[in-house]
Amino acid sequence: MKKIIVFAGTNSRESINKKLATYASGFVDNVSIDILDLNDFEMPLFGVDLEKEKGIPENAHKFLDLIKASDGIIVSLAEHNGAYSTAFKNIFDWMSRIDGKLWNNKPMLLMATSPGARGGASVLEIAKSRFPFMGGNIVSEFSLPSFGENFKEGKIVDPGLYSSLLKAITEFRNNL
């Protein structure tokens, strides 16, 4: 059975991006799903001096090993001031010191959501331009604008957005 990992690019315990990623993973059938939480992979803030002094944190190795052991990735990135959250950027930076192609060409459903109408568009653009250089195989993408209005009672309520998500999931599933 194929295995996918699912996570939000944030350490927020009430993350709307984790809710979206988990919801999306429920539409991928006949796979083993491992939902990850960045809080389980805490590590010091990346710095070359720290790396020289103490080496790469074990949690960076653990997270990268989970990526390598998977057949696909569903990630929904939180947008903090138009970019990655600090928690995601930190683990991303540490893993890149182990393997510059850290995404290992795994099929990826790249998503974002936000309370605002742009739905994390800025962070998605950053990831879409950066991830391919780092072994990212983005096979589909989805943005959910205005999370509070469009995601209620554990599901997407807007029919057009729901249809767009299903299309993105189908493309992802077809590439596993």
C-alpha positions as CSV (number, residue, x, y, z in Angstrom):
1,M,0.0,0.0,0.0
2,K,1.3,3.5,-0.9
3,K,2.0,5.9,1.9
4,I,1.5,9.6,1.9
5,I,2.5,12.2,4.5
6,V,0.3,15.1,5.3
7,F,1.3,18.3,7.2
8,A,0.8,22.0,7.5
9,G,3.7,24.4,7.2
10,T,3.1,25.9,10.6
11,N,3.4,25.0,14.3
12,S,0.0,26.5,15.2
13,R,-2.0,23.9,17.2
14,E,-5.3,25.2,15.7
15,S,-3.9,25.6,12.2
16,I,-6.5,26.1,9.5
17,N,-3.8,24.7,7.1
18,K,-3.6,21.5,9.1
19,K,-7.4,21.3,8.9
20,L,-7.3,21.7,5.1
21,A,-4.5,19.2,4.6
22,T,-6.2,16.6,6.8
23,Y,-9.5,17.2,5.0
24,A,-7.9,16.8,1.6
25,S,-6.1,13.6,2.6
26,G,-9.5,12.0,3.4
27,F,-10.2,12.0,-0.3
28,V,-7.2,9.9,-1.2
29,D,-8.3,6.3,-0.9
30,N,-6.3,3.1,-0.8
31,V,-3.2,4.7,0.8
32,S,-1.7,4.8,4.3
33,I,-1.8,8.4,5.6
34,D,0.6,9.8,8.2
35,I,-0.4,13.2,9.5
36,L,2.6,15.0,10.8
37,D,2.7,18.0,13.2
38,L,5.8,20.3,13.1
39,N,5.5,20.6,16.9
40,D,6.8,17.0,17.1
41,F,10.0,18.0,15.2
42,E,11.2,21.0,17.3
43,M,14.7,22.1,16.7
44,P,16.9,25.2,17.3
45,L,16.8,28.0,14.8
46,F,19.0,27.2,11.8
47,G,22.4,28.9,11.7
48,V,25.7,27.8,10.1
49,D,27.6,28.5,13.3
50,L,25.2,26.3,15.2
51,E,25.5,23.6,12.6
52,K,29.3,23.7,12.8
53,E,29.2,23.5,16.6
54,K,26.4,20.9,17.2
55,G,25.6,19.4,13.9
56,I,22.2,18.9,12.3
57,P,19.4,18.1,14.7
58,E,18.1,14.6,14.8
59,N,14.5,15.9,14.2
60,A,15.6,17.2,10.8
61,H,16.9,13.7,9.9
62,K,13.6,12.2,11.2
63,F,11.4,14.5,9.1
64,L,13.5,14.0,6.0
65,D,13.4,10.2,6.5
66,L,9.6,10.4,6.6
67,I,9.6,12.3,3.3
68,K,11.9,9.7,1.7
69,A,9.8,6.8,3.0
70,S,6.6,8.3,1.5
71,D,5.1,7.9,-1.9
72,G,3.6,11.4,-1.9
73,I,3.2,14.6,0.1
74,I,0.2,16.7,0.9
75,V,1.3,20.0,2.4
76,S,-0.7,23.2,3.1
77,L,1.5,26.2,3.8
78,A,0.6,28.9,6.3
79,E,1.4,32.4,5.1
80,H,3.1,34.7,7.6
81,N,3.7,38.2,6.3
82,G,3.5,36.9,2.7
83,A,6.1,34.0,3.2
84,Y,6.6,30.7,4.9
85,S,6.0,30.5,8.7
86,T,9.2,30.5,10.7
87,A,8.6,26.9,11.9
88,F,8.3,25.6,8.4
89,K,11.2,27.6,7.1
90,N,13.4,26.4,9.9
91,I,12.8,22.7,9.3
92,F,13.0,23.3,5.5
93,D,16.5,25.0,6.0
94,W,17.8,22.2,8.3
95,M,16.6,19.4,5.9
96,S,18.2,21.2,3.0
97,R,21.6,20.9,4.8
98,I,21.2,17.1,4.7
99,D,19.9,16.8,1.2
100,G,19.5,19.7,-1.2
101,K,16.8,17.8,-3.1
102,L,14.9,17.2,0.1
103,W,11.5,16.6,-1.5
104,N,13.0,13.6,-3.3
105,N,10.8,14.1,-6.4
106,K,7.8,12.8,-4.5
107,P,4.4,13.8,-6.0
108,M,3.1,16.7,-4.1
109,L,-0.3,18.4,-3.6
110,L,0.7,21.9,-2.6
111,M,-2.0,23.9,-0.9
112,A,-2.5,27.0,1.3
113,T,-5.4,28.7,3.0
114,S,-5.8,31.9,4.9
115,P,-8.6,34.0,6.5
116,G,-8.2,36.5,3.6
117,A,-9.4,36.5,0.1
118,R,-6.0,35.6,-1.5
119,G,-5.9,32.2,0.2
120,G,-2.1,32.1,0.8
121,A,-1.3,33.1,-2.8
122,S,2.0,34.7,-1.9
123,V,3.4,31.7,0.0
124,L,2.2,29.4,-2.8
125,E,4.1,31.4,-5.4
126,I,7.2,31.3,-3.3
127,A,6.9,27.5,-2.9
128,K,6.1,26.9,-6.6
129,S,9.2,28.8,-7.6
130,R,11.5,27.3,-5.0
131,F,10.4,23.7,-4.4
132,P,11.3,22.3,-7.9
133,F,14.9,23.3,-7.4
134,M,14.9,21.2,-4.2
135,G,13.4,18.0,-5.7
136,G,9.8,19.2,-5.5
137,N,7.4,17.5,-7.9
138,I,4.3,19.6,-7.6
139,V,1.7,17.7,-9.5
140,S,-1.3,19.7,-8.3
141,E,-2.1,22.7,-6.2
142,F,-5.1,24.3,-4.4
143,S,-5.8,27.5,-2.6
144,L,-8.7,28.1,-0.3
145,P,-9.5,31.7,0.2
146,S,-11.5,33.1,3.1
147,F,-11.2,30.0,5.2
148,G,-13.8,31.0,7.8
149,E,-16.4,31.5,5.0
150,N,-15.6,28.6,2.8
151,F,-14.8,25.8,5.4
152,K,-17.5,25.1,7.8
153,E,-18.4,22.0,9.9
154,G,-15.3,20.3,8.7
155,K,-15.8,20.7,5.0
156,I,-15.5,23.1,2.0
157,V,-19.0,24.6,1.5
158,D,-18.5,26.5,-1.7
159,P,-19.3,24.1,-4.6
160,G,-16.8,25.6,-7.0
161,L,-13.9,25.4,-4.5
162,Y,-15.0,21.9,-3.5
163,S,-14.8,20.9,-7.2
164,S,-11.4,22.5,-7.6
165,L,-10.1,20.6,-4.6
166,L,-11.4,17.3,-5.9
167,K,-9.7,18.0,-9.3
168,A,-6.4,18.7,-7.5
169,I,-6.7,15.6,-5.4
170,T,-7.5,13.5,-8.5
171,E,-4.4,14.8,-10.2
172,F,-2.3,14.1,-7.1
173,R,-3.7,10.5,-6.8
174,N,-3.1,9.8,-10.5
175,N,0.6,10.7,-9.9
176,L,1.2,8.4,-6.9
